[in-house]
Amino acid sequence: METCQVCGQEGEDRRTLKLRYFYELEEISEKFQQVPIDEDGATDVFYMLRTCKDCRGDFLELLRRWINGEFVQPESDDPKRNIPVRKDGRTVMVTREEWEAMRK
Ligand SMILES: [Zn+2]
């Protein structure tokens, strides 16, 4: 029996997600922990998660939506969107109201 690191369900049939994206994924969740992996005589560091098939399916669905551009935002020329904010490794422009809501 093994615990899914996403949903916590106990079970036998687990899959491993191995990820490296040049970003500190601990910012997203403390469930992401770096693990050294020996491959071809060299040690490399990846984030690894052991998940159940349901959580793998959720991740694949999210990946499908992402690769198909579902999250792409059209560029805005709204002059009220004039405050640059660093979010998830990129700069986004927000309004004063959005910025104040983020600070809470
Ligand atoms: Zn799960």
Residues whose N, C-alpha, C, O or C-beta is under 5 A from the ligand:
A	BS01	ZN	C4 V6 C7 G8 T51 C52 C55
